[in-house]
């Protein structure tokens, strides 16, 4: 349940940028969907090393009134920390968790969120 809620409403923000890594990263641009049907549209933003995402739709157990308020809003913003990897905080259900967004393949992406550094969950997405 935590994993699906994690995906529901996200806002990633960090202060460290690593501009030289932008050229090494595969493009996260596009629409990404998890196995429940929740979808985001991701793109590089800022100086080209930040990741921004709009929550398009939310499905499954995460489809709550609280999380539906984030549909059609930019809810993800992360800073690149390595090739194909962005880190920051993710807002969910009124709180925050540390998050990592990582391209794991040309058409696969993983979002991992952790509360208290020990309670972590990941969700995989496919590019549409």
NUKESE-945588 format. One line per field, with one value per atom (N, C-alpha, C): chain; atom name; x, y, z. Coordinates in nm, 2 decimals. Last residue first. Layout:
BEGIN
chaine	(A | ...)
atome	(CA | ...)
u	(X | ...)
v	(Y | ...)
w	(Z | ...)
This chain:
BEGIN
chaine	(A | A | A | A | A | A | A | A | A | A | A | A | A | A | A | A | A | A | A | A | A | A | A | A | A | A | A | A | A | A | A | A | A | A | A | A | A | A | A | A | A | A | A | A | A | A | A | A | A | A | A | A | A | A | A | A | A | A | A | A | A | A | A | A | A | A | A | A | A | A | A | A | A | A | A | A | A | A | A | A | A | A | A | A | A | A | A | A | A | A | A | A | A | A | A | A | A | A | A | A | A | A | A | A | A | A | A | A | A | A | A | A | A | A | A | A | A | A | A | A | A | A | A | A | A | A | A | A | A | A | A | A | A | A | A | A | A | A | A | A | A | A | A | A | A | A | A | A | A | A | A | A | A | A | A | A | A | A | A | A | A | A | A | A | A | A | A | A | A | A | A | A | A | A | A | A | A | A | A | A | A | A | A | A | A | A | A | A | A | A | A | A | A | A | A | A | A | A | A | A | A | A | A | A | A | A | A | A | A | A | A | A | A | A | A | A | A | A | A | A | A | A | A | A | A | A | A | A | A | A | A | A | A | A | A | A | A | A | A | A | A | A | A | A | A | A | A | A | A | A | A | A | A | A | A | A | A | A | A | A | A | A | A | A | A | A | A | A | A | A | A | A | A | A | A | A | A | A | A | A | A | A | A | A | A | A | A | A | A | A | A | A | A | A | A | A | A | A | A | A | A | A | A | A | A | A | A | A | A | A | A | A | A | A | A | A | A | A | A | A | A | A | A | A | A | A | A | A | A | A | A | A | A | A | A | A | A | A | A | A | A | A | A | A | A | A | A | A | A | A | A | A | A | A | A | A | A | A | A | A | A | A | A | A | A | A | A | A | A | A | A | A | A | A | A | A | A | A | A | A | A | A | A | A)
atome	(N | CA | C | N | CA | C | N | CA | C | N | CA | C | N | CA | C | N | CA | C | N | CA | C | N | CA | C | N | CA | C | N | CA | C | N | CA | C | N | CA | C | N | CA | C | N | CA | C | N | CA | C | N | CA | C | N | CA | C | N | CA | C | N | CA | C | N | CA | C | N | CA | C | N | CA | C | N | CA | C | N | CA | C | N | CA | C | N | CA | C | N | CA | C | N | CA | C | N | CA | C | N | CA | C | N | CA | C | N | CA | C | N | CA | C | N | CA | C | N | CA | C | N | CA | C | N | CA | C | N | CA | C | N | CA | C | N | CA | C | N | CA | C | N | CA | C | N | CA | C | N | CA | C | N | CA | C | N | CA | C | N | CA | C | N | CA | C | N | CA | C | N | CA | C | N | CA | C | N | CA | C | N | CA | C | N | CA | C | N | CA | C | N | CA | C | N | CA | C | N | CA | C | N | CA | C | N | CA | C | N | CA | C | N | CA | C | N | CA | C | N | CA | C | N | CA | C | N | CA | C | N | CA | C | N | CA | C | N | CA | C | N | CA | C | N | CA | C | N | CA | C | N | CA | C | N | CA | C | N | CA | C | N | CA | C | N | CA | C | N | CA | C | N | CA | C | N | CA | C | N | CA | C | N | CA | C | N | CA | C | N | CA | C | N | CA | C | N | CA | C | N | CA | C | N | CA | C | N | CA | C | N | CA | C | N | CA | C | N | CA | C | N | CA | C | N | CA | C | N | CA | C | N | CA | C | N | CA | C | N | CA | C | N | CA | C | N | CA | C | N | CA | C | N | CA | C | N | CA | C | N | CA | C | N | CA | C | N | CA | C | N | CA | C | N | CA | C | N | CA | C | N | CA | C | N | CA | C | N | CA | C | N | CA | C | N | CA | C | N | CA | C | N | CA | C | N | CA | C | N | CA | C | N | CA | C | N | CA | C | N | CA | C | N | CA | C | N | CA | C | N | CA | C | N | CA | C | N | CA | C | N | CA | C | N | CA | C)
u	(0.52 | 0.41 | 0.43 | 0.75 | 0.72 | 0.61 | 0.66 | 0.69 | 0.66 | 0.78 | 0.70 | 0.75 | 0.78 | 0.84 | 0.73 | 0.84 | 0.74 | 0.80 | 0.95 | 0.98 | 0.86 | 1.00 | 0.92 | 0.96 | 1.14 | 1.15 | 1.06 | 1.22 | 1.09 | 1.09 | 1.45 | 1.45 | 1.32 | 1.44 | 1.56 | 1.56 | 1.19 | 1.28 | 1.40 | 1.08 | 1.05 | 1.14 | 1.15 | 1.19 | 1.15 | 1.08 | 1.06 | 1.09 | 1.17 | 1.18 | 1.17 | 1.07 | 1.06 | 1.07 | 1.21 | 1.17 | 1.17 | 1.14 | 1.18 | 1.13 | 1.21 | 1.17 | 1.22 | 1.31 | 1.16 | 1.12 | 1.58 | 1.53 | 1.39 | 1.62 | 1.63 | 1.58 | 1.59 | 1.65 | 1.67 | 1.61 | 1.59 | 1.66 | 1.49 | 1.60 | 1.55 | 1.45 | 1.38 | 1.50 | 1.41 | 1.50 | 1.42 | 1.33 | 1.29 | 1.41 | 1.21 | 1.32 | 1.29 | 0.89 | 0.98 | 1.10 | 0.64 | 0.75 | 0.83 | 0.27 | 0.41 | 0.51 | 0.02 | 0.05 | 0.19 | 0.05 | -0.05 | -0.02 | 0.38 | 0.27 | 0.18 | 0.65 | 0.54 | 0.43 | 0.98 | 0.86 | 0.75 | 1.30 | 1.20 | 1.07 | 1.56 | 1.50 | 1.40 | 1.74 | 1.71 | 1.64 | 1.79 | 1.75 | 1.71 | 1.97 | 1.93 | 1.91 | 2.12 | 1.99 | 1.93 | 2.43 | 2.36 | 2.23 | 2.35 | 2.43 | 2.36 | 2.18 | 2.29 | 2.38 | 1.96 | 2.04 | 2.16 | 1.68 | 1.81 | 1.89 | 1.32 | 1.44 | 1.57 | 0.99 | 1.11 | 1.23 | 0.65 | 0.79 | 0.89 | 0.41 | 0.43 | 0.57 | 0.21 | 0.35 | 0.38 | -0.11 | -0.02 | 0.12 | -0.30 | -0.28 | -0.19 | -0.37 | -0.38 | -0.37 | -0.39 | -0.26 | -0.26 | -0.63 | -0.61 | -0.48 | -0.61 | -0.67 | -0.65 | -0.53 | -0.43 | -0.48 | -0.77 | -0.65 | -0.55 | -0.93 | -0.97 | -0.85 | -0.72 | -0.80 | -0.83 | -0.59 | -0.69 | -0.78 | -0.43 | -0.38 | -0.48 | -0.53 | -0.56 | -0.51 | -0.57 | -0.55 | -0.59 | -0.45 | -0.54 | -0.50 | -0.43 | -0.39 | -0.49 | -0.27 | -0.39 | -0.34 | -0.06 | -0.17 | -0.29 | 0.16 | 0.08 | -0.05 | 0.45 | 0.31 | 0.24 | 0.79 | 0.68 | 0.54 | 1.13 | 1.00 | 0.89 | 1.46 | 1.35 | 1.22 | 1.75 | 1.64 | 1.54 | 1.93 | 1.96 | 1.85 | 1.84 | 1.85 | 1.90 | 1.80 | 1.92 | 1.94 | 1.46 | 1.56 | 1.68 | 1.41 | 1.37 | 1.48 | 1.30 | 1.41 | 1.37 | 0.99 | 1.07 | 1.19 | 0.71 | 0.83 | 0.91 | 0.39 | 0.47 | 0.59 | 0.25 | 0.32 | 0.37 | -0.02 | 0.08 | 0.13 | -0.15 | -0.11 | -0.01 | -0.20 | -0.25 | -0.22 | -0.07 | -0.21 | -0.28 | 0.18 | 0.10 | -0.05 | 0.24 | 0.27 | 0.17 | 0.38 | 0.26 | 0.30 | 0.48 | 0.52 | 0.40 | 0.56 | 0.46 | 0.50 | 0.87 | 0.76 | 0.66 | 1.21 | 1.10 | 0.99 | 1.45 | 1.33 | 1.20 | 1.72 | 1.61 | 1.49 | 2.02 | 1.91 | 1.80 | 2.30 | 2.17 | 2.09 | 2.52 | 2.54 | 2.40 | 2.46 | 2.49 | 2.50 | 2.43 | 2.31 | 2.34 | 2.64 | 2.59 | 2.48 | 2.72 | 2.80 | 2.74 | 2.54 | 2.52 | 2.60 | 2.41 | 2.53 | 2.52 | 2.29 | 2.28 | 2.42 | 2.13 | 2.26 | 2.23 | 1.88 | 1.96 | 2.08 | 1.57 | 1.70 | 1.77 | 1.25 | 1.33 | 1.46 | 0.94 | 1.08 | 1.16 | 0.64 | 0.71 | 0.85 | 0.36 | 0.50 | 0.55 | 0.12 | 0.14 | 0.29 | 0.13 | 0.02 | 0.05 | 0.35 | 0.34 | 0.23 | 0.29 | 0.41 | 0.40 | 0.08 | 0.06 | 0.17 | 0.22 | 0.12 | 0.09 | 0.38 | 0.44 | 0.34 | 0.19 | 0.28 | 0.34 | 0.08 | 0.00 | 0.09)
v	(0.47 | 0.45 | 0.52 | 0.30 | 0.42 | 0.38 | 0.17 | 0.14 | 0.27 | 0.15 | 0.21 | 0.18 | 0.02 | 0.02 | 0.08 | 0.13 | 0.09 | 0.11 | 0.05 | 0.09 | 0.05 | 0.15 | 0.08 | 0.13 | 0.14 | 0.18 | 0.09 | 0.22 | 0.18 | 0.22 | 0.35 | 0.20 | 0.14 | 0.63 | 0.56 | 0.41 | 0.73 | 0.70 | 0.61 | 0.62 | 0.70 | 0.65 | 0.63 | 0.58 | 0.68 | 0.53 | 0.62 | 0.56 | 0.50 | 0.44 | 0.55 | 0.43 | 0.53 | 0.46 | 0.35 | 0.30 | 0.42 | 0.27 | 0.37 | 0.32 | 0.17 | 0.13 | 0.24 | 0.19 | 0.21 | 0.17 | 0.15 | 0.25 | 0.28 | 0.12 | 0.07 | 0.18 | 0.26 | 0.13 | 0.06 | 0.57 | 0.50 | 0.37 | 0.65 | 0.60 | 0.53 | 0.85 | 0.82 | 0.78 | 0.84 | 0.83 | 0.79 | 1.02 | 0.95 | 0.95 | 1.06 | 1.06 | 0.98 | 1.20 | 1.09 | 1.12 | 1.38 | 1.37 | 1.25 | 1.41 | 1.40 | 1.40 | 1.40 | 1.51 | 1.51 | 1.19 | 1.19 | 1.28 | 1.27 | 1.18 | 1.19 | 1.40 | 1.43 | 1.33 | 1.33 | 1.30 | 1.33 | 1.47 | 1.43 | 1.41 | 1.33 | 1.44 | 1.39 | 1.24 | 1.22 | 1.35 | 1.06 | 1.18 | 1.15 | 0.90 | 0.90 | 1.04 | 0.88 | 0.82 | 0.82 | 0.93 | 0.90 | 0.83 | 1.12 | 1.03 | 1.00 | 1.30 | 1.27 | 1.17 | 1.57 | 1.45 | 1.43 | 1.64 | 1.68 | 1.56 | 1.66 | 1.60 | 1.65 | 1.68 | 1.77 | 1.71 | 1.62 | 1.57 | 1.67 | 1.73 | 1.68 | 1.62 | 1.94 | 1.90 | 1.86 | 1.80 | 1.90 | 1.84 | 1.61 | 1.72 | 1.83 | 1.52 | 1.49 | 1.62 | 1.59 | 1.61 | 1.58 | 1.51 | 1.66 | 1.69 | 1.24 | 1.29 | 1.44 | 1.21 | 1.20 | 1.25 | 1.24 | 1.32 | 1.32 | 1.04 | 1.18 | 1.27 | 0.79 | 0.85 | 0.99 | 0.56 | 0.66 | 0.70 | 0.37 | 0.51 | 0.61 | 0.13 | 0.17 | 0.31 | 0.22 | 0.13 | 0.18 | 0.53 | 0.42 | 0.33 | 0.85 | 0.76 | 0.65 | 1.05 | 0.97 | 0.89 | 1.23 | 1.23 | 1.17 | 1.44 | 1.32 | 1.33 | 1.55 | 1.58 | 1.44 | 1.62 | 1.53 | 1.57 | 1.69 | 1.74 | 1.64 | 1.69 | 1.60 | 1.66 | 1.87 | 1.84 | 1.76 | 1.92 | 1.81 | 1.78 | 2.14 | 2.02 | 1.90 | 2.35 | 2.36 | 2.23 | 2.28 | 2.37 | 2.38 | 1.94 | 2.08 | 2.16 | 1.65 | 1.72 | 1.87 | 1.50 | 1.56 | 1.63 | 1.27 | 1.32 | 1.39 | 1.21 | 1.26 | 1.32 | 0.92 | 1.05 | 1.08 | 0.71 | 0.76 | 0.90 | 0.40 | 0.54 | 0.58 | 0.14 | 0.24 | 0.38 | -0.07 | -0.03 | 0.07 | -0.07 | -0.19 | -0.16 | 0.26 | 0.15 | 0.04 | 0.46 | 0.40 | 0.28 | 0.76 | 0.64 | 0.59 | 0.96 | 0.92 | 0.78 | 1.16 | 1.08 | 1.05 | 1.17 | 1.24 | 1.14 | 1.08 | 1.03 | 1.09 | 0.98 | 1.08 | 1.01 | 0.90 | 0.87 | 0.96 | 1.10 | 1.04 | 1.01 | 1.24 | 1.09 | 1.02 | 1.51 | 1.45 | 1.29 | 1.55 | 1.56 | 1.49 | 1.57 | 1.44 | 1.44 | 1.83 | 1.76 | 1.62 | 1.93 | 1.96 | 1.88 | 1.85 | 1.80 | 1.81 | 2.02 | 1.99 | 1.94 | 2.01 | 1.99 | 1.95 | 2.04 | 2.16 | 2.14 | 1.89 | 1.88 | 2.01 | 1.75 | 1.88 | 1.85 | 1.62 | 1.60 | 1.73 | 1.52 | 1.65 | 1.63 | 1.32 | 1.33 | 1.48 | 1.10 | 1.24 | 1.27 | 0.82 | 0.90 | 1.05 | 0.67 | 0.72 | 0.82 | 0.61 | 0.69 | 0.75 | 0.44 | 0.57 | 0.67 | 0.21 | 0.27 | 0.42 | 0.17 | 0.19 | 0.26 | 0.13 | 0.24 | 0.27 | -0.12 | 0.00 | 0.12)
w	(-2.24 | -2.33 | -2.46 | -2.04 | -2.12 | -2.22 | -1.72 | -1.86 | -1.94 | -1.39 | -1.49 | -1.62 | -1.05 | -1.19 | -1.29 | -0.73 | -0.83 | -0.97 | -0.40 | -0.53 | -0.62 | -0.06 | -0.16 | -0.30 | 0.27 | 0.13 | 0.04 | 0.57 | 0.51 | 0.36 | 0.64 | 0.64 | 0.58 | 0.64 | 0.58 | 0.58 | 0.69 | 0.80 | 0.76 | 0.38 | 0.50 | 0.61 | 0.04 | 0.17 | 0.28 | -0.29 | -0.18 | -0.05 | -0.62 | -0.49 | -0.39 | -0.94 | -0.84 | -0.71 | -1.25 | -1.12 | -1.03 | -1.60 | -1.49 | -1.36 | -1.93 | -1.79 | -1.69 | -2.18 | -2.16 | -2.03 | -2.15 | -2.25 | -2.23 | -1.79 | -1.93 | -2.02 | -1.56 | -1.55 | -1.69 | -1.45 | -1.57 | -1.56 | -1.13 | -1.21 | -1.33 | -0.86 | -0.98 | -1.07 | -0.51 | -0.62 | -0.74 | -0.21 | -0.33 | -0.43 | 0.12 | 0.03 | -0.09 | 0.18 | 0.19 | 0.10 | 0.36 | 0.26 | 0.29 | 0.37 | 0.43 | 0.32 | 0.25 | 0.35 | 0.41 | 0.06 | 0.17 | 0.28 | -0.02 | -0.03 | 0.09 | -0.19 | -0.11 | -0.13 | -0.20 | -0.26 | -0.16 | -0.26 | -0.17 | -0.25 | -0.46 | -0.39 | -0.29 | -0.76 | -0.62 | -0.56 | -1.06 | -0.99 | -0.85 | -1.32 | -1.18 | -1.12 | -1.55 | -1.55 | -1.41 | -1.39 | -1.52 | -1.50 | -1.09 | -1.17 | -1.30 | -1.00 | -0.91 | -0.98 | -1.08 | -1.13 | -1.04 | -0.88 | -0.93 | -0.97 | -0.95 | -0.89 | -0.95 | -0.91 | -0.94 | -0.87 | -0.95 | -0.94 | -0.99 | -1.01 | -0.87 | -0.85 | -1.18 | -1.17 | -1.03 | -1.22 | -1.16 | -1.17 | -1.29 | -1.38 | -1.33 | -0.96 | -1.10 | -1.18 | -0.69 | -0.76 | -0.91 | -0.59 | -0.60 | -0.68 | -0.55 | -0.68 | -0.70 | -0.29 | -0.40 | -0.53 | -0.14 | -0.11 | -0.23 | -0.25 | -0.27 | -0.24 | -0.40 | -0.29 | -0.32 | -0.55 | -0.60 | -0.49 | -0.45 | -0.43 | -0.48 | -0.53 | -0.40 | -0.37 | -0.88 | -0.77 | -0.64 | -1.02 | -1.02 | -0.90 | -1.16 | -1.05 | -1.04 | -1.41 | -1.36 | -1.25 | -1.44 | -1.53 | -1.48 | -1.28 | -1.25 | -1.35 | -1.43 | -1.41 | -1.39 | -1.34 | -1.38 | -1.35 | -1.41 | -1.37 | -1.42 | -1.32 | -1.37 | -1.32 | -1.41 | -1.32 | -1.40 | -1.61 | -1.52 | -1.42 | -1.75 | -1.82 | -1.74 | -1.58 | -1.66 | -1.74 | -1.60 | -1.53 | -1.63 | -1.71 | -1.69 | -1.63 | -1.88 | -1.82 | -1.82 | -1.80 | -1.89 | -1.81 | -1.77 | -1.72 | -1.83 | -1.68 | -1.79 | -1.74 | -1.52 | -1.51 | -1.65 | -1.41 | -1.51 | -1.48 | -1.30 | -1.27 | -1.37 | -1.36 | -1.45 | -1.41 | -1.23 | -1.19 | -1.28 | -1.33 | -1.36 | -1.32 | -1.45 | -1.37 | -1.40 | -1.72 | -1.66 | -1.58 | -1.86 | -1.80 | -1.72 | -2.14 | -2.04 | -2.00 | -2.17 | -2.21 | -2.10 | -2.10 | -2.16 | -2.21 | -2.01 | -1.94 | -2.00 | -2.21 | -2.19 | -2.12 | -2.04 | -2.14 | -2.11 | -1.96 | -1.92 | -2.05 | -2.03 | -2.01 | -1.99 | -2.02 | -2.15 | -2.15 | -1.75 | -1.84 | -1.97 | -1.59 | -1.61 | -1.71 | -1.54 | -1.64 | -1.67 | -1.34 | -1.48 | -1.58 | -1.08 | -1.13 | -1.29 | -0.79 | -0.93 | -0.98 | -0.48 | -0.55 | -0.70 | -0.37 | -0.40 | -0.47 | -0.46 | -0.40 | -0.44 | -0.47 | -0.47 | -0.40 | -0.60 | -0.56 | -0.57 | -0.52 | -0.54 | -0.50 | -0.59 | -0.57 | -0.60 | -0.52 | -0.52 | -0.49 | -0.58 | -0.60 | -0.61 | -0.51 | -0.65 | -0.67 | -0.25 | -0.28 | -0.42 | -0.27 | -0.22 | -0.25 | -0.35 | -0.44 | -0.40 | -0.12 | -0.25 | -0.35 | 0.08 | 0.09 | -0.05 | 0.00 | 0.00 | 0.00)
